[in-house]
Amino acid sequence: GSSGSGGGQSSNSGTTLSLAAAGAGSGNDITNTVSVDLTIATLIADDDIVVQAVETAKITADAGGVAITKTQSGGVAISIGAAVAINNIGDTVAVTITDSDLTAGGDITIAAREASTIDALALVGAFTLSSGGGGNDGGTSSGFEFSGAGAVTINTITNTVTVELDALSVLNAGNAVTMVANDVSAINADAGAVALGLALDQSSATIAAAAAAAVNRVENTTTSTVIGTTITSGGLTTVGAASAALVTVFALGVAGAISLGTSQSGGGGVSFAGAGSGAGNTIDNNTHATLVGGTLNVADLSVTSVDSAIIAADAGGVAI
């Protein structure tokens, strides 16, 4: 990931201008491939045989920035802050057995397993302060303040997890035979933006705006496919595919525009504050367990496809 921030301030003999800008960004991508391929292989074991591909991927990303400006009465103060975090995990985990013979005195386990986690935080603040006094017109001049803050986090998980056995393969186990594909994915995303404008001079226009957004998507494909395979087992034979996805989100925008001064000339200050937040979340998994044809001589058989999807999202805005 990368991040950066900057700020500047300038003034002239007339109206004082104060400007500050801060920004931060984080971009991360994981796209690994983990695979096991058995082709025309013969495996014999007195005890157990385990053929598996396992991948664990985790992204922890934080992006944040703060912009602060201060000006005297009658000046212009602008603060702008932005933070963006974009993260992606797109792994491929596969076990393929083609034209192979596996014989075990105990269990035969064929598995593809993936666990993915994204923890993302985007936080930004923008603050302006206009102090009383110091104006060219004896302290009665009008000033202008603007504070703007925006935070966005975008996170995606798109994994493919597969187990495949073909019609020319033979499995012979004294106990259980297990052929499973499993994926567990989680996204934890927080986005927060705070904008505050405080005017202490006699007449000032103060505007503060803050927005926070979180967009998350989980779209995994998890399959276990056994076509025409010859299987003999003394215990439970399982063909299974399981997928579990969890998305938790908190997005909050806070904006405050506060004018504390009074105008000796009868003019008044103007204050405006606007805040908003949003969260868009999608879970669209494809989970399949398939057993087609073959010759089965087993004690017990289970073909199971299980999918679990949970989204917990909170979004709020506060304007003062």
N, C-alpha and C positions, 0 to 999 in steps of 0.2 A: 504494500500500500504506500501511499505518498500523502503528504500533507504540507500545507504552506499557509502563511498568513502575512498580511502587510498592513500598514497604516500610514497616513500622512496628514499633515496639517499645514495650512497656508493662510496668510492674512495680507491685507493691504491697508492703506491709510483710510479707506472708507469702511465698508462693511467687512467685519471679520468673518472669514470662512474657515470652519474646522471640518475636516473630513477624515473618517477612519473606516477602513474596510478589512475584514478578516475572513479567510476562507480555509477550509480543510477538506481533503478528499481521501478516501480509502477505496481501492479497487483490488479485489482478490479473486483468484480463479483456480480451482482444483479440478483437473480432468485426468484421472488416473485410469489405467487399464490393468486389471489383475485377472489372470486366466490360468486354468489348468486344462490341458488337452491330453487325453489318452487315445491313441490311435493304434490299432492292431497290437494291443498290449495284453500280456498275461501276468496277472498278479495272484500269488498264492501265499496265504498267511495262516499260521496255526491259530492265531488269536483274531485281532480286528484289522480291518482295512479302512483307512480314512483318506478320502480324496476331497480336498476342499480349497476354495479360494476365499480369502478374507481381506476386506479393506475397511479401514477406519479413517475418516476425513473430518477435520475440524478447522473452522475459520473463526477467529476472534478478532473483530475489527472495531476500532473506535475512531471517530472523527469529530473534531470540535474546534470552535473558534470564538473569539470575543473581540468586539470592536467598541471602543470608548472614545467619545469626543466631548470637549468642553469649550464653550465660547462665552464672551461677555455679552452684556445687554445689547440688543440690536444686531447681533451677529447671526450667522447661519451655521448650524451644526448638523452634520449628517453622519450617521453610523450605519453600516451595512455588514451583516454577517451571514455566512452560508456554510453549511456542512453537508457533505454527501458521502454515503457509504454504499458501495455496490459490490455484492459478493455472489459467487456462483460455485456450485459443486455439481459436476457431471461425470460420475465415475461409471465404468463398465466392469462388472465382476461376473466371470463366467466359468463354468465347468462343463466340458464336453467330453463324452465318452463314445468312441466310435469303434465298432468291430473289435471289442476287447472282452476278455474273460477275467472275472474277478471271483476268487474262491477264498472264503475265510471260515475258520472254525468258530469264530464269534460273530461280531457285527460287521456289516458293511455300511459305511456312512459316506454319502456323496452330497456335498453342500457348497452353496455359494452364499456368502454373508457380507452385508454392507451396513455400516453405521455412519451417518453423516450428521454434523451439527454446525450450525452457523449462529454465532452470538454477535450481534451488531448494535452499535450505539452511535447515533449522530446527534450532537448537541451544540447549539450555537446561541450566542447572546449579542445584542447590540444595545448600547446605552448612550444617551446624549444628556448633557447638562448645560443649561443656559443660566449663568449666575447674574444676579442683579448688579446694577452699577456699571460704570465703564463705558457707557454709550456716548457717542459724539454729540447727542442732543440733550445732555444733562440727565440721562437715565429714563427718558420717556419713549425712546425709540422702540420699534417693534422688531422682534427676532423671529427666526424660523428654525424649527427642529424637526428632524426626521430620523426615526430609528426603524430599521427593517431587518428581520431575521428569518431565515428559512433553513430547515433541516429535512433531509430526505434520506431514507435508507431503502434499498432495493435488493432483495435476496431471492435466490433461485436454487432449487435442488432438483436435478433431473438425472436420476441414476437408472441404469439397466442391470438387473441381476438375473442370471439365467442358469438353469441346470438342464442339460439335454443328454438323453441316451437314445441310441438308434436301434434298429431292428436286428443288427448283427451281434449285439452285445449280450453276454450271459453273466448273470449274477447268481452266485451260490453261497449262501450263508447258513451257518449252523444256528444262528439266532436271528436278530432283526436286520432288516434292510431299510435304510432311510435315505430318501432322495428329496432334498429340500432347498428352496431359494428363499432368502430372508432379507428384508430391508427395513431399517429403522432410521427415520429422518426427523430432525428437529430444527426449527428456526425460532430464535428468541431475538426480537427486534424492538429497539426503543428509539424514538425520535423526539427531540424537544427543542423548542425555539422560544426565546424570551427577548422581547423588545421593550425598552423603557425610555421614555422621554420625560425629563423633569425641568420645568421652567421656573426660575426664581425671579425673573425680571418682571417688569410692570405690564408689559403687553407683548404676548408672544403667541405664535401658532405652533402647536406641538402635535405631531402625528407619529403614532407607533403602530407597526403592523408585524405580526408574527404568524408563521405557518409551519406546520410539521406534518410529514407524510411518511407512511411506511407501506411498501408494496412487497408482498411475499408470494412465492409460488412453489409448490411441491408437485412434481409430475414424474413419478417413478414407474418403471415397468419391471415387474417381478414375476418370473415364470419358471415352472418346473414341468418339463415335457419328457414323457417316456413313451416311445412309440415302438411297438413290436418287440420289446426286449424280453428275453427269457429270464424269469426270476424264480429262484427256489430259496425259501427261508423257513427256519424253524420257529420264528417269532413273528412280530408285527412288521408288515411291510407298509411303508409310508411314502406317498407321493404328495408333497406339500409345497405351497407358496404362501408366504405371509408378508404383509406390508403394514407398517405403522408410521403415521405421520402426525407431528404435533407442531402447531404454529402458535406462538404467544407474542402479542404485540401491545405496546403502549405508545401512544402518540399524544403530545400535548403542546399547544401553542398558548403563550401568555404575552399579552401586550398591555402596557400601561402608559397613558399620557396624562401627566399631572402638571397643572399650572397653579403655583402658589402666590404669584405676584398680583398686585393690584395697580391699576393704571391711575396716576394722578390726573391725567387729562380726560378721564372718563371712559377711555377705550378699554376694552377687555380682551383677554386672551382667548384663543380658540384651541380646544383640545379634541383629538380624535384618536381612538384606539380600536384596532381590529385584530382579532385572533381566530385562527382556525386550525383544524387538524383533520387528517383522514387516514384510514387504513384499508387497503385492499388486499385480500388474501384468497388464495386458491389452492385447493388440494384436488388433484386429478390423477389418481393412481390407477394402473392396470395390473391386476393380480390374477394369475391363472395357474391352476394345476391340471395337467392333462395326462391321462393314461389311455393309450390307444392300442388295441390288439395285444400281441405277445402271448407267451405261455407262462402262466402263473401257477406255481405250486407252493402256496404259502399258508401259514397258520391263521393269520389275520391280515386284513387289508384296510388301509385308510387312504382316501384321496381327499385332500382338504385344501381349500383356498380361503384365506382370512385377510381381511383388510380393516384397519382401524384409522380413523381420521378425526382429529380434534383441532379446532381453531378457537382460541380465546383472545379477543381483541377489545381494547379499550382506547377510545380517542376523545379528546376534550379540548375546549378552548376557553380562555379566560381573558376578558377585556376590562380594563379599569380606566 
